Amino acid sequence: MTSMATAVFLYDGDCAFCTTCANFIERRIHSNAKVMPWQFAQLDELGVSQQECEDAVQWISARHRDAGSRAIARLLIDAGSFWKPLGWLLLTPPVSWVAPPIYRLIARNRHRLPGGTAACAMPQAVRDAQRAGS
């Protein structure tokens, strides 16, 4: 667990769908967390691996470290207002039972969703190789 004062919400900055969602978060949800692409974060300092970031969004704070649907729940709770009950709902059964598989379904198909591109479906190593070749 990190000893940071401000929470961090990490997303895939190379994915257009994820970036669209992050832009929505910054415009509408108003969390106190720093919302940033994992590609620009000091992952070692945050105690999270590149593989974990490739697998799911990450919430890292002094009190919690969560991924996927639980990370989204923490972000909503942190935002307060009417978002907070939605966050708690995501952490409460039976919603907490179905949220992770729904998150994985969305993550696997993000290239097919609004704002998604073919690059969203590519593993990070392939994206890095393409970038190096350009």
C-alpha positions as CSV (number, residue, x, y, z in Angstrom):
1,M,0.0,0.0,0.0
2,T,1.3,3.4,-0.8
3,S,1.7,6.3,1.6
4,M,0.5,8.9,-0.8
5,A,-1.8,11.8,0.1
6,T,-3.7,11.9,-3.1
7,A,-5.3,8.8,-4.6
8,V,-4.5,7.8,-8.2
9,F,-6.8,6.3,-10.7
10,L,-4.8,4.7,-13.6
11,Y,-6.2,3.8,-17.0
12,D,-4.8,2.8,-20.4
13,G,-3.8,6.0,-22.1
14,D,-3.2,4.1,-25.4
15,C,-6.9,3.0,-25.5
16,A,-9.3,5.5,-27.1
17,F,-12.3,4.0,-25.2
18,C,-10.4,4.2,-21.8
19,T,-9.3,7.8,-22.6
20,T,-12.9,8.7,-23.5
21,C,-14.0,7.3,-20.1
22,A,-11.2,9.1,-18.3
23,N,-12.2,12.4,-19.9
24,F,-15.8,11.8,-18.8
25,I,-14.5,11.2,-15.2
26,E,-12.6,14.4,-15.2
27,R,-15.5,16.4,-16.6
28,R,-18.4,14.9,-14.7
29,I,-17.3,12.9,-11.7
30,H,-14.9,15.3,-9.9
31,S,-13.0,12.8,-7.8
32,N,-10.1,14.1,-5.7
33,A,-7.9,11.4,-7.3
34,K,-5.4,12.1,-9.9
35,V,-6.8,10.4,-13.1
36,M,-3.9,9.5,-15.3
37,P,-2.7,7.1,-18.0
38,W,-0.6,4.3,-16.4
39,Q,1.9,4.9,-19.2
40,F,2.9,8.2,-17.5
41,A,2.8,7.0,-13.9
42,Q,5.7,5.9,-11.8
43,L,4.4,2.4,-11.4
44,D,7.2,1.2,-9.1
45,E,6.5,4.1,-6.7
46,L,2.8,3.3,-6.8
47,G,3.4,-0.4,-6.1
48,V,1.6,-1.6,-9.2
49,S,3.0,-3.5,-12.2
50,Q,2.6,-2.8,-15.9
51,Q,0.8,-6.1,-16.2
52,E,-1.8,-5.2,-13.6
53,C,-2.4,-1.9,-15.4
54,E,-2.8,-3.7,-18.7
55,D,-5.3,-6.0,-17.1
56,A,-7.6,-3.4,-15.5
57,V,-7.9,0.2,-14.3
58,Q,-6.2,0.7,-10.9
59,W,-7.2,2.7,-7.8
60,I,-4.3,3.4,-5.5
61,S,-4.7,5.4,-2.3
62,A,-3.3,5.3,1.2
63,R,-6.2,3.1,2.4
64,H,-7.1,1.0,-0.7
65,R,-5.6,-0.6,-3.7
66,D,-8.2,-2.0,-6.1
67,A,-8.5,-2.9,-9.7
68,G,-11.3,-3.2,-12.2
69,S,-14.9,-2.7,-11.0
70,R,-13.6,-2.2,-7.4
71,A,-11.3,0.6,-8.6
72,I,-14.3,2.3,-10.3
73,A,-16.3,1.9,-7.1
74,R,-13.5,3.6,-5.1
75,L,-13.4,6.5,-7.6
76,L,-17.2,7.0,-7.3
77,I,-17.0,6.9,-3.5
78,D,-14.2,9.4,-3.5
79,A,-16.2,11.7,-5.7
80,G,-19.0,12.0,-3.2
81,S,-22.3,13.6,-4.1
82,F,-24.7,11.2,-5.8
83,W,-21.8,9.1,-7.1
84,K,-20.9,7.8,-3.6
85,P,-24.0,5.6,-3.3
86,L,-23.3,4.1,-6.7
87,G,-19.8,3.3,-5.6
88,W,-21.0,1.6,-2.4
89,L,-23.5,-0.3,-4.5
90,L,-20.7,-1.7,-6.7
91,L,-19.0,-3.0,-3.6
92,T,-22.2,-4.6,-2.1
93,P,-23.6,-8.1,-2.9
94,P,-25.2,-9.1,-5.2
95,V,-23.9,-6.2,-7.4
96,S,-20.4,-6.9,-6.3
97,W,-20.8,-10.5,-7.6
98,V,-21.7,-9.4,-11.1
99,A,-19.6,-6.3,-11.5
100,P,-16.3,-8.0,-12.0
101,P,-17.4,-10.2,-14.9
102,I,-19.2,-7.3,-16.5
103,Y,-16.1,-5.2,-16.2
104,R,-14.0,-8.0,-17.8
105,L,-16.6,-8.3,-20.6
106,I,-16.4,-4.5,-21.3
107,A,-12.6,-4.6,-21.1
108,R,-12.3,-7.4,-23.5
109,N,-14.6,-5.7,-26.0
110,R,-13.5,-2.1,-25.5
111,H,-12.3,-1.8,-29.1
112,R,-16.0,-2.4,-30.2
113,L,-17.5,0.2,-27.9
114,P,-18.1,3.9,-28.6
115,G,-14.7,5.7,-28.7
116,G,-12.8,2.5,-29.1
117,T,-10.4,1.8,-31.9
118,A,-8.5,-1.3,-33.1
119,A,-5.5,-0.3,-31.0
120,C,-7.7,-0.9,-27.9
121,A,-7.7,-4.6,-28.6
122,M,-3.9,-4.9,-29.0
123,P,-1.6,-6.0,-26.1
124,Q,0.7,-3.3,-24.9
125,A,3.8,-5.0,-26.3
126,V,2.3,-4.9,-29.8
127,R,1.4,-1.2,-29.4
128,D,5.0,-0.5,-28.2
129,A,6.5,-2.4,-31.2
130,Q,4.3,-0.5,-33.7
131,R,5.2,2.8,-32.0
132,A,8.9,2.0,-32.2
133,G,8.6,1.0,-35.9
134,S,7.0,4.3,-36.9
